[in-house]
Structure formats: structure tokens, C-alpha cells
Amino acid sequence: MPADNLQEYAKIMQDLKAKRFQPVYLLYGEESYFIDEISDYIELNALTESEKAFNQSVLYARDIEINNVLENARRFPMMANYQVIILKEAQGYKKLDDFEPYFEKPVPSTILVINIKGKKIDGRSKLFKLSKKYVSFESKKLYEDSELPKWIKQNLAENGLGISDTNAMLIADHLGSDLAKVANEIQKLLINRGDQTEVTEAMIEKYIGVSKEFNVFELLSAVAHRNGKRIFYISHHMSNNKDFSIIPLLAQFNSFFIKGLVLKQKNLRDQKGMMSLGIGFRQIRDYEKLLANYNSAEMEKIIALVAEYDLKSKGVNQNTVDDIDLMKEFLFNILLRPELSN
């Protein structure tokens, strides 16, 4: 999810908390987490408990036609300023055009929330153009190697708990891009924080179950040092994670070696040069080893190898796709390809 999309989500939530409601919320896209967060907040907080009895309805598209949804939406609230209608699973409708007349003239005292998961709205459609007058939010997936760690930091900060970039990346790498799962694990840190103001590696290992010793960053360090024994030791323990995915691992390898290649080609070997590329202080030692142990041609070949295994992970020229087997094969090729051996 690009940064501007996260900002848009934050603005929507800010307005909701200030009770600045819009008559229509069209929530759609691949990432269900943000759709649920907005929809659930409205369901729980737009009305008081006494107002909800007569003025709040949660509907499911499989059970109701669009014209009946709109019939409900055109009613007026009873002894309340608003009525709330939340329509879930609207991706089940074959077409959404029947919402257009209501979008042209919605009832100001109705808050209509439409959830469409896993689908985009055609930007050329009349419905999309009409929805832009209200809240029209596309919930996009977060990029695991950049946006997800930022979101983890932001989420924790909002709850008064700090975390370093390295530890945020550690959590993101271990949990992947399932935001509902990430949010659940973050909640464990918040519940068990005690007097802590900063998330520590010990907390991550204890409450989330990821050890700093066995993660992609330690693996990259072992690769930079060309330490074959440690590479396979770390990868063996990583493979014990039943939720292991090779995709975030390949993304980190790609970023690591591309930055290394830029440093090599521009002859940037000092801390200032490295940090100008967004390299954290704790990673500098690994990049120093990378520059000492790999030449430009070797880095380019590893970057090409990452692309090759990215395609394999998607089933291209590959009969079976097992992420753990692909990881082991990928690392074996890095170490034992003749052109990469010492």
C-alpha cells in the first residue's frame, strides 16, 4: 500500500473518531484488514447502544438485493441523528450499477457502508465517479519490505510503544503481509508490555515466537560473510516455520544486493554513503562484508538468481512449488555456483 493510501486511511479514521460522518462509504480492494477496521469502527461507534436497536442494520449481499438495501437506506432514523446500514460481501453482486441513483442523491441522515473485498472498482464507471464525492477507499496490500514495517511502527506508536526499524522489519519478515495476523501479534506485545516503552528482541521472541538468530536478516549477514555453515544452519531453522514464504525472503535479498551493487559501482564505502541509501547503522557491518566478499559481476548474477526464483515460486518452469525446497535450492546455488565460489 503506497504511503498516500495509508494517509488516506488515517484521515478516514481521524474523521470517524471526530464523528465527521459521510453518507456513503465505498470500501473495496485486496486488503480486507483496512475495510474491516473502517466498517467495524462505524458499527461500534457511530451510534449509542440505545440508538442501535432501531437504527443499525448489518446486511449481507447474499441475503438481500441492492434495491432492498437502498429501500432501507432511504428511511429516516428513529430518535437519533443517523441510521447506519453496513452491507458486507458486496463483491457477490454481479454488477453494482443499481447503487448509482442513490449515490446521486443519498439520504444525509443515513450512513451507508458498502464492503467489497478482493475487487477493484472500475475507475471509468459512473459509480466510481459518484463515490468520490463521499468516501471511496481502495484498500491496497502493503509492500512487505517497505510499507509493512512502517505500518507496524505506526500502529505501535499510536498505542504508546516504540520499536526500532530493525525489529519492525523482523516482525514483518516473520509474519508476512496478512495484516489481521500481524495486528493480532502486535496486540500480544501491547498486552504484555508491562513497563516497557520500546519493543525488544526478547519480547518479539517470547510473544511472537521469532528468534533474531533465525531470520532473513541474519541469513543475509551469513551470505555477506560467505559463511556456508551458518547459512544452512539458519535456513534449516527458518524452514521449521510452517508459515514460511520465500517471497519476502527474495524481496530482502533483492534489496540487499541491489544496494550493494550501487555502493560498489559508486564506490560508497563509508557510513555516510551507506546511510544515504537508507542502510541502517546496524546493517553497515554486513554491507562492508558484502563489498569485501563479492564483486559487481557476482552481485549481478545473484540479483538475476533472485528473479529466476521469483518466477519459480510462481510456478514458471517449475513442476512443484515448495517454498522451503526453493529456498534451499536458491541458497545452494548462491554458494556453490562455480562463478560464485571462492
VOBA-1610 file (N, C-alpha, C; in pm, whole numbers, padded with zeros to 5 digits, always signed):
BEGIN
Met+00085-00119+00000Met+00000+00000+00000Met+00089+00124+00000Pro+00078+00207-00103Pro+00158+00330-00105Pro+00130+00418+00015Ala+00227+00504+00047Ala+00216+00589+00166Ala+00092+00677+00161Asp+00055+00729+00043Asp-00061+00817+00034Asp-00189+00742+00066Asn-00192+00611+00038Asn-00308+00530+00071Asn-00321+00511+00222Leu-00207+00491+00288Leu-00207+00482+00434Leu-00253+00613+00496Gln-00212+00723+00438Gln-00252+00854+00488Gln-00403+00874+00470Glu-00455+00825+00358Glu-00599+00836+00333Glu-00676+00756+00437Tyr-00628+00636+00467Tyr-00691+00553+00571Tyr-00687+00624+00706Ala-00573+00680+00741Ala-00558+00752+00867Ala-00654+00870+00875Lys-00672+00940+00762Lys-00764+01055+00759Lys-00909+01009+00779Ile-00946+00899+00717Ile-01082+00846+00735Ile-01107+00813+00881Met-01011+00744+00944Met-01026+00707+01084Met-01029+00829+01174Gln-00950+00929+01141Gln-00949+01053+01220Gln-01087+01121+01215Asp-01146+01126+01096Asp-01278+01187+01081Asp-01385+01107+01155Leu-01375+00976+01150Leu-01473+00891+01219Leu-01465+00914+01370Lys-01345+00922+01423Lys-01328+00943+01567Lys-01378+01080+01611Ala-01376+01175+01516Ala-01428+01309+01544Ala-01577+01319+01511Lys-01636+01205+01472Lys-01778+01195+01435Lys-01814+01286+01317Arg-01720+01296+01224Arg-01747+01364+01097Arg-01783+01257+00994Phe-01911+01226+00986Phe-01956+01114+00904Phe-01994+01158+00763Gln-01978+01067+00667Gln-02022+01086+00530Gln-02142+00995+00504Pro-02228+01030+00409Pro-02347+00947+00383Pro-02315+00814+00316Val-02199+00806+00248Val-02163+00683+00177Val-02016+00651+00201Tyr-01989+00524+00232Tyr-01852+00472+00243Tyr-01842+00352+00148Leu-01771+00370+00039Leu-01748+00262-00057Leu-01607+00209-00031Leu-01599+00092+00029Leu-01471+00035+00072Leu-01444-00089-00011Tyr-01332-00091-00081Tyr-01305-00202-00172Tyr-01156-00226-00183Gly-01118-00342-00240Gly-00977-00369-00264Gly-00931-00503-00211Glu-00801-00528-00228Glu-00742-00659-00196Glu-00720-00681-00047Glu-00693-00573+00028Glu-00659-00588+00170Glu-00785-00574+00255Ser-00834-00685+00307Ser-00958-00683+00384Ser-00943-00615+00520Tyr-00820-00611+00573Tyr-00799-00559+00709Tyr-00849-00415+00722Phe-00810-00326+00631Phe-00847-00185+00642Phe-00997-00167+00619Ile-01055-00248+00530Ile-01200-00244+00509Ile-01272-00279+00639Asp-01227-00385+00704Asp-01290-00428+00830Asp-01271-00324+00940Glu-01152-00263+00945Glu-01126-00165+01051Glu-01221-00045+01039Ile-01240+00006+00918Ile-01329+00121+00898Ile-01473+00081+00926Ser-01514-00030+00866Ser-01652-00077+00881Ser-01685-00109+01027Asp-01594-00178+01095Asp-01618-00217+01235Asp-01624-00094+01326Tyr-01540+00006+01296Tyr-01541+00126+01381Tyr-01676+00196+01370Ile-01728+00206+01248Ile-01859+00269+01230Ile-01967+00188+01302Glu-01961+00056+01287Glu-02060-00031+01351Glu-02059-00015+01502Leu-01942-00001+01560Leu-01930+00003+01706Leu-01951+00143+01765Asn-01923+00248+01685Asn-01912+00381+01746Asn-02001+00490+01688Ala-02061+00471+01572Ala-02140+00579+01512Ala-02265+00609+01594Leu-02325+00506+01651Leu-02446+00521+01730Leu-02423+00476+01874Thr-02505+00528+01964Thr-02503+00478+02101Thr-02572+00342+02104Glu-02554+00270+02214Glu-02615+00137+02226Glu-02767+00145+02216Ser-02826+00247+02276Ser-02973+00259+02271Ser-03021+00295+02130Glu-02939+00370+02053Glu-02978+00408+01917Glu-02968+00290+01819Lys-02878+00197+01847Lys-02854+00087+01753Lys-02974-00003+01732Ala-03055-00019+01835Ala-03168-00113+01828Ala-03260-00084+01710Phe-03287+00043+01683Phe-03381+00080+01577Phe-03312+00139+01455Asn-03183+00168+01466Asn-03120+00247+01360Asn-02994+00185+01300Gln-02966+00061+01330Gln-02845-00001+01273Gln-02879-00139+01216Ser-02833-00161+01092Ser-02854-00290+01025Ser-02724-00336+00963Val-02690-00464+00984Val-02576-00526+00918Val-02633-00629+00820Leu-02611-00603+00692Leu-02671-00685+00586Leu-02562-00758+00509Tyr-02600-00871+00448Tyr-02506-00949+00366Tyr-02562-00960+00224Ala-02477-00935+00126Ala-02521-00929-00013Ala-02589-01059-00057Arg-02544-01171-00001Arg-02604-01299-00043Arg-02750-01311+00000Asp-02792-01227+00095Asp-02927-01239+00151Asp-03022-01128+00105Ile-02973-01029+00034Ile-03057-00913+00003Ile-03019-00853-00132Glu-03119-00809-00207Glu-03095-00744-00336Glu-03061-00597-00313Ile-02993-00537-00411Ile-02950-00398-00398Ile-03067-00304-00376Asn-03179-00327-00449Asn-03293-00235-00435Asn-03351-00238-00293Asn-03342-00355-00225Asn-03389-00362-00086Asn-03293-00292+00010Val-03162-00299-00022Val-03064-00224+00058Val-03095-00075+00050Leu-03121-00028-00070Leu-03146+00115-00090Leu-03280+00159-00031Glu-03375+00068-00030Glu-03503+00097+00035Glu-03482+00123+00184Asn-03399+00042+00244Asn-03364+00063+00385Asn-03288+00194+00405Ala-03197+00223+00311Ala-03113+00342+00323Ala-03194+00471+00313Arg-03308+00466+00245Arg-03389+00587+00225Arg-03483+00614+00343Arg-03483+00526+00441Arg-03563+00551+00560Arg-03494+00655+00648Phe-03571+00711+00740Phe-03516+00811+00831Phe-03494+00749+00969Pro-03397+00798+01043Pro-03367+00740+01176Pro-03480+00768+01276Met-03487+00681+01377Met-03585+00697+01485Met-03514+00743+01611Met-03545+00861+01656Met-03489+00917+01780Met-03336+00914+01780Ala-03277+00946+01666Ala-03132+00953+01652Ala-03098+01042+01534Asn-02975+01089+01530Asn-02934+01174+01419Asn-02906+01095+01292Tyr-02867+00969+01311Tyr-02830+00886+01196Tyr-02890+00747+01208Gln-02901+00681+01092Gln-02914+00537+01089Gln-02792+00483+01014Val-02748+00365+01053Val-02630+00304+00994Val-02669+00174+00924Ile-02629+00163+00799Ile-02652+00039+00723Ile-02517-00008+00671Ile-02476-00127+00713Ile-02349-00184+00670Ile-02378-00304+00582Leu-02334-00296+00459Leu-02353-00404+00362Leu-02222-00477+00343Lys-02218-00605+00379Lys-02096-00685+00370Lys-02101-00779+00249Glu-01980-00813+00201Glu-01964-00909+00091Glu-02033-00864-00037Ala-02030-00733-00062Ala-02096-00681-00183Ala-02026-00723-00310Gln-01908-00782-00298Gln-01842-00838-00417Gln-01923-00953-00477Gly-02022-01001-00402Gly-02108-01108-00451Gly-02208-01062-00555Tyr-02232-00932-00566Tyr-02323-00881-00669Tyr-02255-00886-00805Lys-02330-00927-00907Lys-02272-00935-01042Lys-02241-00796-01096Lys-02325-00700-01065Lys-02296-00561-01105Lys-02347-00467-00998Leu-02282-00352-00991Leu-02311-00256-00884Leu-02381-00130-00935Asp-02420-00131-01062Asp-02478-00010-01122Asp-02604+00038-01050Asp-02678-00055-00988Asp-02804-00016-00924Asp-02785+00077-00804Phe-02659+00090-00758Phe-02632+00185-00650Phe-02626+00330-00700Glu-02610+00348-00830Glu-02585+00482-00886Glu-02692+00585-00851Pro-02822+00553-00865Pro-02924+00655-00832Pro-02914+00703-00687Tyr-02884+00610-00596Tyr-02871+00652-00455Tyr-02747+00737-00434Phe-02638+00702-00502Phe-02514+00780-00490Phe-02534+00922-00541Glu-02625+00939-00638Glu-02653+01073-00691Glu-02724+01160-00588Lys-02807+01096-00504Lys-02881+01173-00403Lys-02901+01087-00278Pro-02795+01070-00198Pro-02807+00990-00077Pro-02886+01064+00031Val-02939+00990+00126Val-03009+01049+00241Val-02904+01095+00342Pro-02899+01222+00375Pro-02793+01275+00465Pro-02791+01211+00603Ser-02907+01162+00650Ser-02913+01104+00783Ser-02883+00953+00784Thr-02845+00899+00669Thr-02806+00757+00661Thr-02656+00748+00638Ile-02592+00657+00711Ile-02451+00623+00687Ile-02452+00485+00622Leu-02429+00482+00492Leu-02431+00357+00416Leu-02287+00312+00391Val-02252+00194+00442Val-02117+00139+00430Val-02124+00015+00341Ile-02050+00017+00232Ile-02051-00095+00136Ile-01913-00157+00132Asn-01904-00284+00169Asn-01776-00357+00171Asn-01764-00446+00048Ile-01659-00424-00029Ile-01633-00505-00149Ile-01490-00555-00140Lys-01473-00681-00102Lys-01339-00735-00077Lys-01286-00811-00197Gly-01155-00789-00222Gly-01088-00864-00328Gly-01113-00813-00468Lys-01179-00699-00481Lys-01211-00646-00613Lys-01184-00496-00618Lys-01155-00449-00738Lys-01142-00305-00761Lys-01271-00253-00824Ile-01289-00122-00814Ile-01400-00055-00883Ile-01343+00008-01010Asp-01409-00013-01119Asp-01365+00044-01246Asp-01362+00197-01235Gly-01242+00254-01251Gly-01225+00398-01238Gly-01298+00478-01344Arg-01341+00411-01452Arg-01414+00480-01560Arg-01564+00478-01537Ser-01608+00399-01438Ser-01753+00382-01418Ser-01817+00504-01354Lys-01946+00518-01377Lys-02022+00627-01317Lys-02026+00612-01165Leu-02039+00487-01120Leu-02043+00460-00977Leu-01917+00512-00908Phe-01801+00483-00967Phe-01674+00528-00908Phe-01670+00680-00902Lys-01709+00745-01009Lys-01704+00892-01013Lys-01799+00953-00911Leu-01917+00895-00897Leu-02012+00945-00797Leu-01961+00923-00655Ser-01895+00808-00633Ser-01847+00773-00498Ser-01739+00869-00449Lys-01668+00935-00539Lys-01559+01025-00500Lys-01611+01148-00425Lys-01742+01173-00431Lys-01798+01286-00355Lys-01807+01253-00206Tyr-01795+01125-00174Tyr-01810+01081-00035Tyr-01679+01016+00010Val-01684+00898+00068Val-01562+00824+00100Val-01554+00703+00007Ser-01457+00706-00080Ser-01431+00596-00172Ser-01287+00553-00147Phe-01270+00437-00084Phe-01137+00397-00038Phe-01098+00262-00094Glu-00985+00260-00167Glu-00931+00134-00215Glu-00827+00084-00114Ser-00854-00031-00056Ser-00765-00089+00045Ser-00663-00178-00026Lys-00540-00129-00032Lys-00435-00200-00106Lys-00345-00278-00011Lys-00283-00383-00064Lys-00187-00461+00012Lys-00065-00375+00045Leu-00006-00398+00160Leu+00117-00331+00197Leu+00236-00402+00133Tyr+00335-00325+00091Tyr+00459-00384+00043Tyr+00536-00436+00164Glu+00569-00568+00163Glu+00627-00631+00281Glu+00761-00572+00321Asp+00842-00531+00221Asp+00978-00488+00253Asp+00988-00341+00286Ser+00881-00264+00268Ser+00890-00120+00295Ser+00771-00068+00375Glu+00649-00084+00322Glu+00533-00026+00388Glu+00492-00101+00515Leu+00506-00234+00514Leu+00462-00312+00630Leu+00538-00275+00758Pro+00673-00268+00756Pro+00743-00225+00879Pro+00701-00086+00926Lys+00676+00006+00831Lys+00631+00140+00867Lys+00496+00135+00937Trp+00408+00050+00884Trp+00275+00037+00944Trp+00284-00023+01084Ile+00372-00120+01102Ile+00392-00180+01235Ile+00439-00074+01334Lys+00536+00008+01292Lys+00585+00116+01379Lys+00473+00214+01413Gln+00394+00251+01313Gln+00286+00347+01332Gln+00181+00291+01426Asn+00145+00164+01406Asn+00044+00100+01489Asn+00086+00095+01635Leu+00212+00058+01658Leu+00263+00051+01795Leu+00274+00191+01856Ala+00320+00287+01777Ala+00336+00425+01827Ala+00203+00483+01872Glu+00097+00452+01798Glu-00036+00502+01835Glu-00080+00447+01970Asn-00019+00336+02011Asn-00051+00275+02140Asn+00060+00297+02242Gly+00148+00394+02214Gly+00250+00434+02311Gly+00367+00339+02325Leu+00395+00261+02221Leu+00506+00166+02228Leu+00597+00186+02107Gly+00724+00211+02133Gly+00819+00232+02025Gly+00879+00100+01976Ile+00940+00104+01859Ile+01009-00013+01804Ile+01112+00036+01704Ser+01227-00028+01701Ser+01332+00010+01606Ser+01296-00038+01466Asp+01358+00022+01364Asp+01335-00021+01225Asp+01370-00168+01208Thr+01482-00210+01270Thr+01527-00349+01257Thr+01425-00446+01315Asn+01372-00415+01433Asn+01274-00505+01495Asn+01140-00504+01423Ala+01103-00388+01366Ala+00980-00383+01285Ala+00995-00470+01161Met+01112-00465+01099Met+01140-00549+00982Met+01144-00696+01021Leu+01192-00726+01140Leu+01198-00864+01189Leu+01058-00922+01201Ile+00965-00844+01256Ile+00826-00888+01269Ile+00763-00904+01132Ala+00784-00805+01045Ala+00725-00809+00911Ala+00774-00930+00833Asp+00903-00956+00842Asp+00961-01069+00769Asp+00904-01201+00819His+00885-01213+00949His+00838-01338+01007His+00689-01363+00980Leu+00608-01257+00987Leu+00463-01274+00979Leu+00407-01259+00839Gly+00479-01188+00750Gly+00427-01169+00615Gly+00319-01062+00610Ser+00246-01057+00500Ser+00157-00944+00473Ser+00012-00965+00514Asp-00018-01071+00590Asp-00154-01090+00641Asp-00172-00994+00759Leu-00235-00879+00732Leu-00242-00774+00833Leu-00325-00812+00955Ala-00427-00893+00935Ala-00506-00937+01050Ala-00417-01017+01145Lys-00332-01101+01089Lys-00239-01180+01170Lys-00136-01090+01237Val-00082-00994+01162Val+00017-00901+01219Val-00045-00821+01333Ala-00166-00771+01312Ala-00234-00692+01415Ala-00257-00774+01541Asn-00291-00901+01523Asn-00313-00989+01638Asn-00184-01009+01718Glu-00071-01025+01647Glu+00057-01044+01715Glu+00103-00914+01784Ile+00075-00801+01720Ile+00108-00672+01782Ile+00029-00655+01912Gln-00095-00701+01911Gln-00178-00693+02031Gln-00115-00770+02147Lys-00049-00883+02116Lys+00020-00960+02220Lys+00130-00877+02284Leu+00203-00800+02201Leu+00309-00714+02255Leu+00250-00606+02345Leu+00136-00549+02303Leu+00075-00442+02381Leu+00021-00494+02514Ile-00039-00612+02510Ile-00096-00670+02633Ile+00014-00702+02734Asn+00129-00747+02683Asn+00236-00794+02771Asn+00351-00694+02787Arg+00325-00569+02756Arg+00431-00469+02757Arg+00485-00437+02896Gly+00399-00448+02997Gly+00441-00411+03132Gly+00482-00265+03137Asp+00603-00238+03186Asp+00655-00101+03193Asp+00738-00063+03071Gln+00746-00152+02974Gln+00830-00127+02857Gln+00773-00013+02771Thr+00863+00069+02721Thr+00824+00175+02627Thr+00876+00145+02487Glu+00958+00040+02474Glu+01019+00003+02346Glu+01013-00148+02332Val+00973-00195+02213Val+00970-00339+02185Val+01113-00390+02175Thr+01145-00492+02250Thr+01279-00551+02248Thr+01277-00682+02170Glu+01398-00728+02134Glu+01410-00856+02065Glu+01359-00969+02154Ala+01382-00957+02285Ala+01335-01060+02378Ala+01182-01068+02377Met+01113-00953+02371Met+00967-00952+02365Met+00917-01018+02237Ile+00984-00987+02126Ile+00943-01044+01998Ile+00957-01196+02000Glu+01070-01242+02055Glu+01092-01387+02061Glu+00993-01454+02155Lys+00964-01391+02268Lys+00877-01453+02368Lys+00731-01453+02326Tyr+00682-01340+02273Tyr+00539-01327+02249Tyr+00497-01353+02104Ile+00590-01338+02009Ile+00556-01364+01870Ile+00621-01493+01822Gly+00731-01531+01887Gly+00791-01660+01856Gly+00896-01658+01748Val+00949-01541+01716Val+01056-01534+01615Val+01186-01500+01686Ser+01287-01579+01660Ser+01419-01556+01719Ser+01503-01473+01624Lys+01572-01375+01678Lys+01660-01293+01597Lys+01768-01376+01529Glu+01800-01489+01590Glu+01908-01570+01536Glu+01868-01639+01406Phe+01737-01661+01387Phe+01691-01737+01271Phe+01592-01656+01189Asn+01642-01556+01118Asn+01555-01476+01033Asn+01634-01430+00911Val+01565-01366+00818Val+01626-01333+00690Val+01743-01235+00705Phe+01742-01151+00807Phe+01849-01054+00822Phe+01978-01122+00870Glu+01963-01221+00959Glu+02080-01299+00999Glu+02128-01386+00883Leu+02035-01431+00800Leu+02071-01509+00682Leu+02150-01422+00583Leu+02105-01300+00561Leu+02177-01208+00473Leu+02317-01180+00527Ser+02327-01166+00659Ser+02458-01143+00720Ser+02551-01260+00693Ala+02497-01383+00706Ala+02579-01502+00680Ala+02621-01510+00533Val+02531-01470+00443Val+02564-01468+00299Val+02671-01363+00272Ala+02658-01245+00332Ala+02758-01139+00314Ala+02895-01186+00361His+02898-01264+00467His+03025-01316+00521His+03071-01443+00447Arg+02989-01492+00354Arg+03015-01617+00281Arg+03041-01732+00379Asn+02959-01738+00481Asn+02971-01841+00584Asn+02868-01951+00555Gly+02911-02051+00476Gly+02819-02155+00431Gly+02757-02234+00543Lys+02834-02267+00644Lys+02783-02346+00755Lys+02670-02272+00826Arg+02689-02141+00850Arg+02586-02064+00920Arg+02465-02042+00829Ile+02486-02027+00698Ile+02374-02011+00605Ile+02279-02128+00617Phe+02331-02249+00611Phe+02244-02365+00615Phe+02190-02393+00755Tyr+02262-02350+00858Tyr+02213-02361+00995Tyr+02090-02272+01014Ile+02100-02147+00968Ile+01988-02054+00982Ile+01870-02099+00895Ser+01898-02135+00770Ser+01790-02174+00678Ser+01718-02299+00728His+01792-02389+00793His+01728-02509+00848His+01626-02471+00955His+01662-02379+01044His+01569-02338+01149His+01454-02255+01091Met+01482-02173+00989Met+01374-02096+00925Met+01272-02188+00861Ser+01318-02300+00808Ser+01227-02393+00740Ser+01131-02463+00836Asn+01157-02453+00966Asn+01066-02512+01065Asn+00941-02427+01086Asn+00941-02306+01031Asn+00825-02217+01041Asn+00721-02260+00939Lys+00606-02311+00986Lys+00504-02364+00895Lys+00446-02256+00805Asp+00460-02128+00842Asp+00408-02018+00760Asp+00514-01956+00670Phe+00629-02025+00656Phe+00738-01969+00577Phe+00695-01943+00433Ser+00733-01826+00382Ser+00711-01790+00242Ser+00842-01739+00184Ile+00875-01785+00064Ile+01001-01742+00002Ile+00991-01600-00055Ile+00870-01550-00079Ile+00854-01419-00144Ile+00920-01306-00065Pro+00890-01288+00066Pro+00958-01180+00139Pro+01108-01202+00150Leu+01153-01328+00156Leu+01297-01357+00160Leu+01364-01308+00032Leu+01303-01339-00082Leu+01360-01295-00211Leu+01361-01142-00221Ala+01256-01079-00169Ala+01249-00932-00173Ala+01364-00871-00093Gln+01396-00929+00023Gln+01505-00877+00104Gln+01641-00902+00037Phe+01658-01020-00024Phe+01782-01048-00095Phe+01799-00951-00212Asn+01691-00925-00284Asn+01696-00834-00398Asn+01738-00694-00353Ser+01674-00644-00248Ser+01707-00512-00195Ser+01851-00506-00147Phe+01895-00611-00075Phe+02029-00616-00018Phe+02136-00609-00127Phe+02120-00691-00231Phe+02224-00696-00334Phe+02216-00579-00432Ile+02098-00525-00455Ile+02089-00404-00539Ile+02159-00288-00470Lys+02134-00270-00340Lys+02203-00163-00266Lys+02353-00188-00265Gly+02392-00315-00247Gly+02535-00349-00251Gly+02598-00316-00384Leu+02526-00343-00492Leu+02578-00314-00626Leu+02594-00164-00648Val+02496-00086-00600Val+02506+00060-00612Val+02626+00112-00533Leu+02645+00060-00412Leu+02760+00100-00330Leu+02891+00067-00401Lys+02896-00052-00461Lys+03018-00097-00529Lys+03046-00008-00650Gln+02943+00016-00732Gln+02961+00092-00856Gln+02993+00239-00829Lys+02937+00294-00723Lys+02962+00435-00689Lys+03077+00452-00590Asn+03136+00338-00552Asn+03247+00338-00457Asn+03211+00411-00327Leu+03092+00381-00277Leu+03047+00438-00150Leu+03073+00335-00040Arg+03180+00351+00033Arg+03217+00251+00132Arg+03212+00304+00276Asp+03188+00434+00291Asp+03184+00489+00426Asp+03042+00488+00480Gln+03028+00512+00610Gln+02897+00507+00674Gln+02800+00608+00615Lys+02849+00728+00585Lys+02763+00833+00531Lys+02706+00790+00397Gly+02791+00732+00312Gly+02745+00686+00182Gly+02642+00577+00193Met+02665+00484+00286Met+02571+00374+00304Met+02437+00424+00358Met+02443+00512+00455Met+02319+00561+00515Met+02239+00647+00417Ser+02306+00703+00316Ser+02235+00781+00213Ser+02143+00692+00131Leu+02167+00561+00131Leu+02082+00465+00060Leu+01978+00402+00152Gly+01965+00456+00273Gly+01866+00404+00367Gly+01913+00283+00444Ile+02044+00261+00447Ile+02100+00148+00520Ile+02115+00187+00666Gly+02055+00106+00754Gly+02059+00135+00897Gly+02197+00111+00955Phe+02224+00177+01068Phe+02356+00168+01130Phe+02395+00025+01162Arg+02296-00056+01205Arg+02326-00194+01244Arg+02354-00284+01124Gln+02321-00238+01003Gln+02345-00319+00884Gln+02479-00286+00817Ile+02543-00179+00860Ile+02663-00133+00792Ile+02772-00240+00788Arg+02791-00313+00898Arg+02894-00416+00903Arg+02869-00524+00797Asp+02743-00561+00777Asp+02711-00663+00677Asp+02740-00612+00536Tyr+02710-00485+00511Tyr+02738-00429+00379Tyr+02889-00417+00356Glu+02962-00386+00459Glu+03108-00383+00446Glu+03161-00520+00405Lys+03108-00625+00466Lys+03149-00760+00430Lys+03104-00797+00289Leu+02985-00752+00253Leu+02934-00778+00117Leu+03027-00717+00013Leu+03069-00593+00035Leu+03157-00526-00060Leu+03294-00592-00066Ala+03337-00645+00046Ala+03469-00709+00050Ala+03468-00848-00013Asn+03353-00918-00004Asn+03348-01059-00045Asn+03287-01085-00181Tyr+03222-00984-00242Tyr+03155-01003-00371Tyr+03195-00890-00466Asn+03223-00926-00591Asn+03246-00822-00691Asn+03115-00790-00762Ser+03117-00691-00850Ser+02994-00645-00916Ser+02928-00756-00997Ala+03010-00834-01070Ala+02955-00941-01153Ala+02882-01045-01068Glu+02937-01077-00954Glu+02874-01174-00865Glu+02741-01121-00811Met+02739-00993-00774Met+02615-00934-00725Met+02508-00935-00834Glu+02547-00902-00956Glu+02451-00901-01067Glu+02393-01040-01090Lys+02478-01142-01079Lys+02431-01279-01100Lys+02336-01323-00989Ile+02359-01276-00867Ile+02269-01310-00757Ile+02135-01238-00774Ile+02139-01114-00821Ile+02014-01041-00848Ile+01934-01113-00956Ala+02003-01164-01059Ala+01936-01243-01163Ala+01881-01373-01106Leu+01954-01432-01011Leu+01910-01555-00947Leu+01782-01531-00866Val+01774-01415-00801Val+01652-01378-00727Val+01533-01375-00822Ala+01552-01310-00939Ala+01443-01302-01038Ala+01402-01442-01086Glu+01502-01528-01106Glu+01475-01665-01151Glu+01389-01740-01050Tyr+01422-01727-00921Tyr+01348-01800-00818Tyr+01215-01734-00784Asp+01203-01606-00814Asp+01073-01541-00801Asp+00975-01603-00900Leu+01022-01626-01023Leu+00937-01691-01124Leu+00906-01835-01084Lys+01007-01906-01033Lys+00986-02045-00990Lys+00881-02053-00878Ser+00884-01954-00788Ser+00788-01954-00677Ser+00645-01935-00726Lys+00632-01881-00848Lys+00500-01860-00910Lys+00464-01975-01004Gly+00549-02079-01007Gly+00520-02197-01088Gly+00571-02192-01229Val+00651-02091-01265Val+00704-02080-01401Val+00822-02175-01417Asn+00813-02264-01517Asn+00918-02364-01543Asn+00950-02447-01418Gln+00846-02477-01343Gln+00863-02549-01217Gln+00744-02641-01197Asn+00770-02770-01181Asn+00661-02866-01165Asn+00595-02855-01028Thr+00675-02845-00924Thr+00621-02832-00789Thr+00675-02704-00725Val+00591-02638-00649Val+00633-02515-00582Val+00626-02536-00431Asp+00739-02568-00372Asp+00751-02580-00227Asp+00851-02475-00182Asp+00803-02378-00104Asp+00886-02263-00070Asp+01014-02302+00004Ile+01005-02401+00090Ile+01123-02442+00167Ile+01227-02505+00075Asp+01182-02594-00015Asp+01275-02655-00111Asp+01338-02550-00202Leu+01255-02452-00244Leu+01308-02346-00330Leu+01412-02262-00257Met+01387-02233-00130Met+01485-02157-00052Met+01618-02230-00044Lys+01613-02359-00014Lys+01736-02437-00001Lys+01811-02443-00134Glu+01737-02461-00242Glu+01798-02465-00375Glu+01859-02330-00411Phe+01786-02223-00378Phe+01832-02087-00404Phe+01964-02060-00331Leu+01970-02093-00204Leu+02092-02070-00125Leu+02206-02160-00172Phe+02174-02283-00208Phe+02274-02376-00261Phe+02338-02318-00387Asn+02255-02260-00473Asn+02307-02201-00597Asn+02394-02079-00571Ile+02357-01999-00471Ile+02439-01883-00437Ile+02578-01927-00392Leu+02582-02030-00309Leu+02710-02075-00253Leu+02793-02159-00349Leu+02727-02244-00428Leu+02802-02346-00499Leu+02808-02328-00651Arg+02744-02226-00706Arg+02766-02197-00848Arg+02913-02166-00867Pro+02977-02230-00966Pro+03124-02212-00985Pro+03165-02066-00990Glu+03083-01983-01059Glu+03123-01843-01075Glu+03109-01764-00946Leu+03042-01822-00843Leu+03026-01751-00717Leu+03112-01808-00606Ser+03183-01914-00634Ser+03263-01977-00530Ser+03397-01906-00515Asn+03453-01914-00393Asn+03584-01852-00370Asn+03694-01934-00430
//
